[in-house]
Amino acid sequence: MIKKNWMGTMSRLILCVAAGVSLSVGAHAQDAKAGNIQITNAYTRATVPGQQVAGGFMKIENAGAADQLLSVSSPVAGEVQLHEMAMDGTVMKMRQVKDIAVPANGSVELKPGGLHLMFMNIKAPLSAGETVPVKLKFAKAGEVELKMPVNAMGGSMHMH
């Protein structure tokens, strides 16, 4: 009886360790800070040759007064736009927005299927394991630069 319980415990421990290892594979997101704004879990996804667009995702936390993300730029793309996806009846539509509100003492998450960055006119394929330099401009916090890891296609990185 004791041996059986010990084996069950060891099996669960091995599974937990294996799961932890699989979560840590890939490039690590670089956190960045500007004023009261903290950027965490930033990433984009690898692209295939000829693919002209890619999404960018992150969590933006604000420890102060309300702010807005006004613009984003990156040398890997001709332009980086702020986008939102929303349902229009039964059709999901994507549209450019002029800014993204970051609530006072709150946060906003840029994620697939919602608010996100859209890298337009990508100059060369983004490869898994590399990083993409990005500059974000906020109305109050000013500019912040970070390197977004490029994750494998279809992959995301949600480290909590």
C-alpha positions in Angstrom: 0.0 0.0 0.0 2.7 2.5 0.9 4.7 1.6 -2.2 1.7 2.1 -4.4 1.0 5.6 -3.0 4.7 6.5 -3.3 4.6 5.5 -7.0 1.5 7.6 -7.6 3.1 10.6 -6.0 6.3 10.1 -8.0 4.3 9.8 -11.3 2.5 13.0 -10.5 5.8 14.7 -9.6 7.4 13.6 -12.9 4.4 14.9 -14.9 4.5 18.2 -13.1 8.3 18.6 -13.8 7.8 17.6 -17.5 4.9 20.1 -17.9 7.1 22.8 -16.3 10.0 22.1 -18.7 7.6 22.3 -21.7 6.4 25.7 -20.6 9.9 27.1 -20.5 10.9 26.2 -24.0 11.2 29.1 -26.4 12.4 32.7 -26.2 11.6 34.5 -23.0 9.6 37.7 -23.0 11.4 40.8 -22.1 9.5 42.9 -19.6 9.8 46.7 -20.0 8.7 49.7 -18.0 8.0 53.4 -18.7 6.7 55.6 -15.9 3.7 53.9 -14.5 3.4 51.5 -17.4 4.8 47.9 -17.2 4.8 45.6 -20.3 4.9 41.8 -19.7 4.5 38.6 -21.7 5.2 40.3 -25.0 5.6 38.1 -28.1 4.9 37.7 -31.8 4.8 34.6 -34.0 7.1 33.2 -36.7 6.1 33.9 -40.3 6.6 32.1 -43.6 8.4 33.6 -46.6 6.1 36.0 -48.4 3.8 36.6 -45.3 3.4 40.3 -45.0 1.7 40.6 -41.6 2.1 39.3 -38.1 0.3 40.0 -34.8 2.0 41.3 -31.6 0.7 40.5 -28.1 1.4 41.6 -24.6 0.0 42.7 -21.3 0.1 46.4 -20.4 -0.2 47.2 -16.7 -0.7 50.7 -15.4 0.1 51.7 -11.8 -1.1 55.3 -12.3 -3.5 57.6 -14.1 -5.3 56.5 -17.3 -3.0 56.4 -20.3 -3.2 55.5 -24.0 -0.9 53.5 -26.3 -0.7 55.9 -29.3 1.7 54.2 -31.7 4.2 51.4 -32.2 7.1 51.1 -34.5 9.6 48.4 -35.4 12.4 48.2 -38.0 11.2 44.7 -39.1 7.9 46.2 -40.5 7.0 49.0 -42.8 4.3 50.0 -40.3 2.9 48.7 -37.0 -0.8 49.4 -36.5 -3.0 49.1 -33.4 -5.9 46.7 -34.2 -9.0 45.1 -32.6 -11.0 42.1 -33.5 -14.7 42.1 -32.7 -17.7 40.2 -33.7 -20.2 41.8 -36.1 -23.1 39.5 -35.9 -21.6 36.1 -36.9 -18.5 37.6 -38.6 -15.3 38.4 -36.9 -13.9 41.7 -38.2 -10.5 43.3 -37.7 -10.1 47.0 -37.8 -7.4 49.6 -37.0 -7.9 51.8 -33.9 -6.3 55.1 -33.3 -5.2 54.2 -29.7 -5.6 51.6 -27.0 -6.8 52.8 -23.6 -4.8 51.7 -20.6 -7.1 52.2 -17.6 -5.9 53.9 -14.4 -4.5 51.4 -11.9 -5.5 48.6 -14.3 -4.3 46.7 -17.3 -5.2 45.8 -20.9 -4.2 42.6 -22.6 -3.3 42.5 -26.3 -4.1 38.9 -27.4 -5.2 36.9 -30.4 -8.9 37.6 -31.1 -8.9 40.9 -29.3 -6.8 44.0 -29.2 -3.3 43.5 -30.8 -0.5 45.0 -32.7 -0.3 44.3 -36.5 3.1 44.3 -38.1 2.4 45.4 -41.7 4.8 44.9 -44.7 7.2 42.7 -42.9 10.6 43.1 -44.5 11.9 39.5 -43.9 10.4 36.4 -42.3 10.3 36.3 -38.5 12.0 33.2 -37.2 11.2 31.4 -34.0 13.8 32.0 -31.4 14.8 35.5 -32.5 13.5 38.8 -31.1 11.9 41.8 -32.7 12.8 45.3 -31.5 9.6 47.4 -30.8 9.1 51.0 -29.6 5.7 51.8 -28.0 4.6 55.4 -27.5 2.2 56.3 -24.7 0.4 59.6 -24.2 1.7 60.1 -20.6 4.4 57.5 -19.9 6.3 58.3 -23.1 8.3 55.8 -25.1 9.3 52.4 -24.1 11.5 50.0 -26.1 11.5 46.2 -25.8 12.5 43.1 -27.7 9.6 40.8 -28.4 10.4 37.1 -28.7 9.3 35.3 -31.8 7.5 32.1 -30.9 6.9 29.2 -33.2 3.8 29.5 -35.5 0.6 28.8 -33.7 2.5 29.1 -30.4 2.0 31.6 -27.7 3.7 32.3 -24.4 1.6 32.8 -21.3 4.0 32.7 -18.4 2.2 33.7 -15.2 
